[in-house]
Amino acid sequence: MKQVTEPQDVLELMNAGLAAAALNAALELGVFGELKRQPQSGAELAQTLGMPLGRCVCWLDVLTELGLLARADETYAVTPVAQAVILDMRSQSAWALQAELCREPYQRGVNLASHLKDSGPVWAAQGRAPLTHYEQVSQQSDWAERFTRMIYELHGPLAAALAETIELNDAQRMLDVGGGSGVMSLALLKRNPQLKSVVVDVANVCRVGRALADATPEANRISYHAADFLRDELPSGFDLVLECDIQIYSDALFRKFHAALNPSGRLVLIDRWWAQADGRQPAAHALHAFAAALEQPDRRNFTVAEIQTLSAAAGFEPLAVRTLATGETLIEVMRCA
């Protein structure tokens, strides 16, 4: 976030939500891809999208002010910045779903001054009852497919960074808990030809992950186990258990991990959101923490030391704490014999 230093910064920040909504709408509707294929006038794009002309031109001018479009006379085209940070980074479908996911934080901010004192989630005070992420992927197969494919794409760099960082020469079987598409497992399998992986996730996600894995050379070394890892028992006999970007930690879950591992097996936890040693959230994560607190007022993220204490109580001893090239923190512990 940009720090406020001038009165104008205050006014700009007060209106930033509308600029973000304009950008997200462009991402959902594929405007940048459309204008890359063929620069168009406002009238042409309005006709393509079925949008009132005046509104379309004002919208495109916002995107131009953001530096993502360039206007020559009446024609709009993508800028080199938009090409580099949007079109070259992710697929249209991934951007569209990310933009869709940003709607919920907007809604949490409605009448926020009236709801900050509420002891429950702000959406309850607003009279809403949105589905949780787990409910969406469990109940809505189309949503599960879109989300799983997006994460497969987004987590590619993280998977590569993990494979470059961790040595698994002695591991034969790994359990990827909440592993979704299997993107993390596939990166580790590619680097470690002796390794096989079992991915645990809900049935809708496992179905999509299986289809993605079948298109890779590692397809015959990865399997998918449909289960709710918080309620169901985990399979056992593994040399490595991986939990990546799940942000769920409890004594009961650590004991499940312990039971799933062979003696001296390793548990690897990867998270971007662990708190600092003093319990405070890093400044760069303040907005994420605030959005979470609007849903769970007393929610806070664990520190690395707290994770190590929790794992020790379940029968693990610490091995290493590392920072991956993508910025996430990796905690590695070993099951005591």
C-alpha positions in Angstrom: 0.0 0.0 0.0 1.1 3.5 -0.7 1.8 5.6 2.4 -0.2 8.8 2.8 2.0 11.9 2.9 -0.2 14.6 1.3 -3.8 15.7 1.6 -4.3 14.6 -2.0 -3.2 11.1 -1.1 -6.1 10.9 1.4 -8.6 11.8 -1.3 -7.1 9.4 -3.8 -7.1 6.6 -1.3 -10.7 7.3 -0.4 -11.6 6.7 -4.0 -9.2 3.8 -4.6 -12.0 1.2 -4.3 -13.7 2.4 -7.5 -10.4 2.3 -9.4 -9.8 -1.2 -8.2 -13.3 -2.2 -9.2 -12.7 -0.8 -12.7 -9.5 -2.8 -13.0 -11.1 -6.0 -11.7 -14.1 -5.6 -14.1 -11.6 -5.3 -17.0 -9.8 -8.5 -15.9 -13.1 -10.4 -15.5 -14.3 -9.3 -19.0 -11.0 -9.9 -20.7 -10.5 -6.3 -21.9 -6.7 -6.4 -22.1 -6.7 -9.6 -24.2 -9.4 -8.1 -26.5 -7.5 -4.9 -27.1 -4.2 -6.8 -27.6 -5.8 -8.8 -30.4 -7.2 -5.6 -32.0 -7.0 -2.0 -30.7 -10.5 -0.6 -30.7 -12.4 2.6 -30.3 -14.7 3.1 -27.3 -17.7 2.6 -29.6 -16.3 -0.7 -30.9 -15.5 -2.1 -27.5 -18.9 -0.9 -26.2 -20.6 -2.8 -28.9 -18.4 -5.9 -28.3 -19.3 -5.9 -24.6 -22.9 -4.8 -24.9 -22.2 -1.7 -22.8 -23.5 1.9 -22.9 -21.0 4.0 -24.9 -20.6 6.8 -22.4 -19.9 4.4 -19.5 -17.5 2.4 -21.6 -15.4 5.4 -22.6 -15.2 6.7 -19.0 -14.2 3.2 -17.8 -11.5 2.9 -20.5 -10.2 6.4 -19.5 -9.8 5.1 -15.9 -7.7 2.2 -17.2 -5.7 4.7 -19.3 -5.1 6.9 -16.3 -3.8 3.7 -14.5 -1.2 3.3 -17.3 -2.7 0.0 -18.6 -4.2 1.4 -21.8 -3.0 4.0 -24.2 -5.4 6.2 -26.2 -4.6 7.6 -29.6 -7.5 9.8 -30.9 -10.5 7.4 -30.3 -8.6 4.1 -30.3 -7.5 2.3 -27.2 -4.6 -0.2 -27.0 -2.8 -2.1 -24.2 0.4 -0.5 -23.0 3.8 -2.3 -22.5 3.1 -2.2 -18.8 -0.2 -4.1 -19.2 1.5 -6.6 -21.5 4.2 -7.2 -18.9 2.2 -7.3 -15.6 -1.1 -8.8 -16.8 -1.0 -10.5 -20.2 2.5 -12.1 -19.8 1.9 -13.1 -16.2 -1.3 -15.2 -16.1 -4.1 -16.6 -18.3 -7.3 -14.7 -18.8 -9.2 -17.3 -16.8 -6.8 -17.0 -13.8 -7.1 -13.2 -13.8 -10.9 -13.4 -14.1 -11.3 -15.6 -11.1 -8.9 -13.5 -9.0 -10.9 -10.4 -9.8 -14.1 -12.3 -8.9 -12.5 -13.3 -5.5 -11.8 -9.6 -4.8 -15.5 -8.8 -4.7 -15.9 -10.2 -1.2 -13.4 -7.8 0.5 -15.3 -4.9 -1.2 -18.6 -6.2 0.3 -17.0 -6.4 3.8 -16.3 -2.7 3.6 -19.9 -1.7 3.1 -21.0 0.5 6.0 -17.8 -0.5 7.7 -17.9 2.3 10.3 -21.2 0.9 11.5 -19.9 -2.7 11.8 -16.4 -2.4 13.3 -17.7 -2.7 16.8 -19.7 -5.9 16.0 -18.3 -9.0 17.8 -19.0 -11.3 14.9 -18.2 -11.3 11.2 -19.2 -8.2 9.3 -21.1 -10.2 6.7 -23.5 -11.4 9.4 -24.2 -7.8 10.5 -24.8 -7.0 6.8 -27.4 -9.7 6.6 -25.3 -11.9 4.3 -24.2 -15.5 4.5 -21.5 -16.2 1.9 -20.3 -19.7 1.5 -16.9 -20.5 2.9 -14.1 -21.6 0.6 -14.5 -25.2 1.7 -18.3 -25.1 1.0 -17.7 -23.6 -2.5 -15.2 -26.2 -3.6 -17.2 -29.1 -2.0 -20.6 -28.1 -3.3 -19.9 -26.3 -6.6 -18.0 -28.5 -9.1 -17.7 -25.6 -11.7 -16.2 -23.3 -9.0 -13.9 -26.0 -7.8 -12.6 -26.5 -11.4 -12.0 -22.8 -11.9 -10.3 -22.4 -8.6 -8.1 -25.5 -8.8 -6.9 -24.5 -12.3 -6.1 -21.0 -11.1 -4.1 -22.2 -8.2 -2.3 -24.7 -10.4 -1.2 -21.7 -12.5 -0.5 -19.3 -9.6 1.5 -21.7 -7.5 3.8 -22.7 -10.3 6.7 -20.4 -9.2 6.2 -21.4 -5.6 6.4 -25.1 -6.5 9.5 -24.5 -8.5 11.1 -22.6 -5.6 10.2 -25.5 -3.2 11.7 -28.1 -5.5 14.9 -26.0 -5.7 15.1 -25.7 -1.9 14.3 -29.0 -0.3 16.4 -32.2 -0.6 14.3 -35.4 -0.8 16.9 -38.0 -1.9 15.8 -40.4 0.9 12.1 -39.9 0.5 10.0 -42.5 -1.3 6.4 -41.5 -0.4 4.9 -38.1 0.3 1.5 -36.9 1.4 0.4 -33.6 0.1 -2.3 -32.4 2.5 -4.8 -30.0 1.0 -2.6 -30.2 -2.1 -5.4 -29.3 -4.6 -4.2 -29.5 -8.1 -1.0 -31.3 -7.0 1.2 -28.6 -8.4 3.6 -28.8 -5.5 3.8 -32.5 -5.6 4.4 -32.5 -9.4 7.3 -30.1 -9.0 8.9 -32.4 -6.4 8.2 -35.5 -8.4 9.9 -34.0 -11.5 13.1 -33.3 -9.5 13.0 -36.6 -7.5 12.3 -39.6 -9.8 12.2 -42.1 -6.9 9.3 -40.2 -5.2 5.6 -40.9 -5.3 2.9 -38.6 -3.9 -0.7 -38.9 -2.6 -2.7 -35.6 -2.7 -5.5 -35.2 -0.2 -8.3 -32.8 -0.9 -12.1 -32.7 -1.5 -13.5 -34.9 -4.3 -14.2 -32.0 -6.7 -10.7 -30.7 -6.4 -9.2 -34.2 -6.7 -11.1 -34.7 -10.0 -9.5 -31.6 -11.5 -6.1 -32.3 -10.1 -6.2 -35.8 -11.7 -6.9 -34.3 -15.1 -4.1 -31.8 -14.8 -1.6 -34.5 -13.6 -2.6 -36.8 -16.5 -1.1 -34.2 -18.9 2.4 -34.5 -17.2 5.2 -37.1 -17.4 4.7 -37.7 -13.6 1.1 -38.8 -14.0 1.8 -42.4 -12.9 3.6 -41.3 -9.7 0.8 -39.2 -8.3 -2.6 -40.2 -6.9 -5.5 -38.3 -5.4 -7.3 -39.3 -2.2 -10.7 -37.6 -1.7 -11.1 -36.7 2.0 -11.7 -33.8 4.5 -8.3 -33.8 6.2 -9.7 -32.0 9.3 -12.4 -34.7 9.9 -11.2 -37.9 8.2 -8.2 -40.1 9.0 -5.2 -39.6 6.8 -3.4 -42.5 5.1 -0.1 -43.5 6.7 3.4 -44.8 5.8 4.9 -41.6 4.4 8.4 -40.2 4.5 7.2 -36.6 3.9 4.0 -34.7 4.7 3.5 -31.3 3.0 1.0 -28.7 4.0 1.4 -25.6 1.8 -0.6 -22.3 1.9 -3.5 -23.8 3.9 -3.1 -21.7 7.1 -4.7 -24.3 9.3 -2.8 -25.5 12.4 -4.0 -27.3 15.4 -2.8 -29.9 17.9 -5.2 -32.5 16.4 -4.0 -31.9 12.9 -0.3 -32.1 13.9 -1.1 -35.4 15.6 -2.7 -36.6 12.3 0.5 -35.6 10.5 2.6 -37.5 13.1 0.5 -40.7 12.6 0.8 -40.4 8.8 4.6 -40.3 8.9 7.1 -43.1 9.2 9.7 -42.7 12.1 12.1 -39.9 11.3 9.7 -38.7 8.6 9.6 -35.0 7.8 6.7 -32.5 8.0 7.1 -29.4 5.8 4.8 -26.4 6.3 4.8 -23.4 3.9 3.0 -20.2 4.6 3.3 -16.5 3.6 1.2 -15.2 6.5 3.1 -16.2 9.7 3.3 -13.4 12.2 6.5 -11.8 13.5 8.2 -13.0 16.7 6.2 -10.3 18.7 2.9 -11.7 17.3 2.3 -8.7 15.1 1.6 -9.1 11.4 4.3 -7.8 9.1 3.4 -4.3 7.7 3.3 -5.7 4.1 0.5 -8.1 5.2 -1.6 -5.6 7.1 -4.4 -5.4 4.6 -4.7 -9.2 4.4 -4.8 -9.4 8.2 -7.5 -6.7 8.4 -9.7 -8.5 5.8 -9.4 -11.7 7.9 -10.2 -9.8 11.1 -13.4 -8.5 9.5 -14.5 -12.2 9.2 -13.0 -13.4 12.5 -12.5 -10.5 14.9 -10.0 -12.3 17.1 -8.2 -14.2 14.4 -4.4 -13.9 14.3 -1.6 -15.8 12.6 0.8 -18.1 14.3 4.5 -17.2 14.8 7.2 -19.6 13.7 8.0 -20.3 17.3 4.4 -21.1 18.1 4.3 -23.5 15.2 7.4 -25.2 16.5 5.9 -25.5 20.0 2.7 -26.9 18.6 4.6 -29.5 16.5 6.9 -30.4 19.5 3.8 -31.2 21.6 2.7 -33.6 18.9 6.0 -35.4 18.8 8.2 -33.5 16.3 11.6 -31.9 16.6 12.7 -28.8 14.6 15.0 -29.2 11.6 15.0 -25.9 9.7 13.3 -22.6 8.9 14.0 -21.1 5.5 12.7 -18.4 3.2 11.8 -19.5 -0.3 12.7 -17.4 -3.4 9.1 -16.5 -3.7 8.9 -15.0 -0.2 7.1 -17.8 1.7 8.5 -19.2 4.9 9.2 -23.0 5.1 9.2 -24.7 8.5 10.6 -28.3 8.5 10.3 -30.6 11.5 10.9 -34.3 12.0 8.8 -37.0 13.6 10.6 -38.3 16.7 11.1 -42.1 16.6 
